[in-house]
């Protein structure tokens, strides 16, 4: 018999993407979000990152508690960007399936983009975000509205499930 999950349903979280060639790209691994929904996988290419430290060598279901794989989200909005890169977008995702919880967020098996935030002070980036949102069929909202979107998309992870 399998163990019952701690939570049934979707949870919402905040994340950042690089905006490259009109697509959302995960910040730390070369993963393009081609559609609104993404399913986590631990790619062989990930295992060479950081000389394999933090990544499991053998194939496995993602996310795995002993690996860094999975679709990441954070408990608070905010751009998490590389130094020197300018084209970033933040938004809200809803997730379901297996989830590995961290102190400031989580990693999930499946995720769906719920909204993108309107970037500040860059009209070209703003146009790119509107174009991406149109293709994904998600709203573009002010940054202050991300909390409301997260609540409507399933709510944040309950504090009782935090480590």
C-alpha positions in Angstrom: 0.0 0.0 0.0 1.3 3.5 -0.8 1.5 6.3 1.6 -1.2 9.0 1.3 -0.1 12.4 0.0 0.1 15.3 2.4 -1.9 17.5 0.0 -4.3 16.8 -2.8 -4.8 19.4 -5.5 -2.8 22.2 -7.0 -0.5 24.7 -5.3 0.7 28.0 -6.6 4.1 29.6 -6.5 6.1 32.3 -8.1 9.0 32.0 -10.5 11.2 33.8 -12.9 12.1 33.0 -16.5 14.6 34.4 -18.9 13.0 35.7 -22.1 14.9 34.5 -25.1 13.8 34.5 -28.7 10.2 35.1 -27.7 10.1 32.1 -25.3 10.2 31.6 -21.5 13.4 29.8 -20.6 14.2 28.2 -17.2 17.0 30.3 -15.6 19.5 27.5 -14.6 19.0 24.7 -17.1 18.4 24.9 -20.9 14.7 24.2 -20.8 12.2 26.2 -22.9 8.6 26.4 -21.8 7.1 25.7 -25.2 3.5 25.7 -23.9 1.6 26.6 -20.9 2.1 23.2 -19.2 5.4 21.6 -18.5 6.3 18.1 -17.0 9.5 17.8 -15.1 12.3 15.4 -16.2 15.8 15.0 -15.0 17.7 15.4 -18.3 21.0 13.7 -18.8 22.4 17.2 -19.7 21.6 18.4 -16.1 23.9 15.8 -14.7 27.0 17.6 -16.1 26.0 20.9 -14.3 28.2 21.6 -11.4 30.2 18.5 -12.3 27.2 16.4 -11.3 27.1 17.7 -7.7 23.5 17.6 -6.5 22.2 15.6 -9.4 21.5 11.8 -9.3 23.5 9.8 -11.8 20.8 7.2 -12.6 17.5 8.1 -14.3 14.6 8.6 -11.9 11.2 10.2 -11.6 11.3 14.0 -11.2 11.4 15.7 -8.7 13.5 13.4 -6.5 14.4 14.5 -3.0 18.1 13.6 -3.6 18.3 15.5 -6.8 17.9 19.1 -8.0 15.4 18.3 -10.7 11.8 19.4 -10.9 9.9 22.5 -11.8 10.9 25.2 -9.3 8.7 27.9 -7.6 9.2 30.2 -4.7 6.9 31.4 -1.9 7.4 35.1 -2.7 7.5 36.9 -6.0 10.7 38.5 -7.1 13.1 38.3 -10.1 15.8 35.8 -9.6 18.2 36.6 -12.4 21.7 36.2 -13.5 24.1 39.1 -13.1 24.2 41.1 -16.3 21.1 39.5 -18.0 18.3 42.0 -18.5 15.4 40.2 -20.1 13.6 38.5 -17.3 9.9 37.9 -16.6 8.2 36.7 -13.4 4.9 35.1 -13.0 2.7 32.5 -11.2 2.6 28.8 -11.8 0.2 26.2 -10.4 1.7 22.7 -9.8 0.5 19.2 -9.0 1.9 15.7 -8.7 5.0 14.9 -6.6 6.3 18.0 -4.8 9.6 18.4 -2.9 9.3 21.2 -0.4 12.2 23.6 0.5 12.4 26.4 3.1 11.6 29.1 0.5 9.7 27.2 -2.2 9.3 23.8 -3.8 9.9 21.6 -6.9 7.1 19.9 -8.7 6.4 17.1 -11.2 3.9 19.1 -13.3 3.2 22.9 -13.6 1.1 25.3 -15.6 1.7 29.0 -16.2 -1.2 31.0 -14.7 0.0 34.6 -15.3 3.0 36.7 -16.3 3.9 40.0 -14.6 4.2 43.3 -16.5 7.9 44.2 -16.6 9.0 47.7 -15.6 10.7 50.3 -17.7 11.4 48.3 -20.9 8.9 48.6 -23.7 10.6 45.9 -25.9 10.5 43.4 -23.0 7.0 44.4 -22.2 6.0 43.7 -25.9 7.7 40.3 -25.7 5.9 39.4 -22.5 2.6 40.4 -24.0 3.4 38.2 -27.1 4.3 35.2 -24.9 1.2 35.6 -22.7 -0.9 35.7 -25.8 0.5 32.5 -27.2 0.2 30.8 -23.8 -3.3 32.3 -23.3 -2.5 33.7 -19.8 -3.1 37.2 -18.5 -0.4 39.8 -18.0 -0.9 41.5 -14.6 0.8 44.1 -12.5 3.4 42.7 -10.1 1.2 43.5 -7.1 -1.5 41.3 -8.5 0.7 38.1 -8.5 -0.5 37.3 -4.9 -4.1 37.4 -6.0 -3.4 35.2 -9.0 -1.6 32.7 -6.8 -4.5 32.5 -4.4 -6.9 31.9 -7.3 -4.6 29.2 -8.8 -4.7 27.0 -5.8 -3.1 29.0 -3.0 0.4 28.8 -1.6 1.8 25.7 0.2 0.4 25.5 3.7 3.0 26.4 6.4 2.3 23.1 8.1 4.0 21.3 5.2 7.2 23.3 5.4 10.4 21.8 6.7 
